[in-house]
């Protein structure tokens, strides 16, 4: 990312959501997962989207399926992510 420009794409996000994320205390992996979900939804002009562990691994660059699944479950339990069945 030597020269990022909005002409090459951007993710429009509400200030309230971004400010909430700044204040939210969580692990680095969880923060990466939240940002990945924002990218996968708001980045594609969607309010919700079904995403799998493999997709989150790709977006975050994390390699542990177990860790991703654990942190997704923690974010669901905390009410940050909503699980749709």
Beta strands, then each sheet from edge to edge (+ up, - down):
end
